[in-house]
Amino acid sequence: MSEILITKAGLSDRSFIRSVSERTWPSTYGHIISQAQIDFMLDWMYSDESLAKQMNTGCAFYIASIQNEKGEWNQLGFCSVSAEKEDGAKEIAHKLNKLYVLPEAQGTGAGKALLNKAIEEAKKAGSTSLFLQVNKLNSAYSFYLKKGFIKEQEFKFDIGNGFYMDDYVMRLHF
């Protein structure tokens, strides 16, 4: 298997990031939330304007790629990570905001490589942990448990238009 290359994404990568989201969300969330909520959340989080704002306010995006037999690089997925000052916390922790791998690229090691990049960036910045939110019914919950994350709390967040995110907050200490 070829090595996974992780590169920092920029504004010119927004269409790829949105494309991955549009291609992964129906299979990831279609059995959990309504199509109307999927559409609302994709527009809210992945519009060009939203992605630009995230990238320009401290959220770093990374893209995983693998080289094919022709020597071309195929993009497989992305993650985003940011420093977050949590209420009452003495240290700054990092948050894994997003991690999505194309359905056809799952099992390639891209998700693990992206998670490792987020951990590396958090450690490099002096954080002592990486936390995330994952939908309670998302199969990624098991992935994060296997990678050493612990469930800290349950969290139901009103995102507007009558929609909610019903998540676990998980954390990896290092």
Secondary structure, DSSP 8 states (H G I E B T S, - for coil): ---EEEEE--GGGHHHHHHHHHHHHHHHHTTTS-HHHHHHHHHHHHSHHHHHHHHHTT-EEEEEEEE-TTS-EEEEEEEEEEEE--TT-SS-EEEEEEEEE-GGGTTSSHHHHHHHHHHHHHHHTT-SEEEEEEETT-THHHHHHHTT-EEEEEEEEEEETTEEEEEEEEEEE-
